[in-house]
Amino acid sequence: MRALLVFAAAGVALALVGPSAQAAMAPMQFRLADQNNSGEQGTATMLQGVNGVIVKLRLTGGAEGVDQPAHIHKGTCAKLDPKPTYPLTMVKDGISQTTVPNTTVADLQKGDYAINVHKSGKEATIYVACGNIPKK
């Protein structure tokens, strides 16, 4: 009975915040396209967490066992600021998950930001995949 009351209270709370707030809580997914004929591509999923933005990357086509640096940069895939704005956890075997503290999905959607992935730590100047964070 107690679980039912908690569930019902959560439903009432969602109803009270309205559809726009509910939509803000939904994950946002966008494509990471290959760069430099790397053959690597995939998706980035972002959602607002309690402690910041949760960023999940899933890529295919990369070398197994190679750690690949990934970042959020100001700019677009066509013209990135070379200095990363937010570091992400290395992509390993095509997967990365990071909580970026002190920011929100809404903040990232206000400006021009992109997520890019590098070939490896040793070959960080070679970009293998990139995706522009969609604007709101």
Secondary structure as UniProt FT lines:
FT   HELIX           2..25
FT   STRAND          28..34
FT   TURN            36..37
FT   STRAND          41..49
FT   TURN            50..51
FT   STRAND          52..60
FT   TURN            64..65
FT   STRAND          68..76
FT   TURN            77..78
FT   STRAND          79..92
FT   TURN            93..94
FT   STRAND          95..100
FT   TURN            101..102
FT   HELIX           105..110
FT   STRAND          113..118
FT   TURN            122..125
FT   STRAND          127..132
//
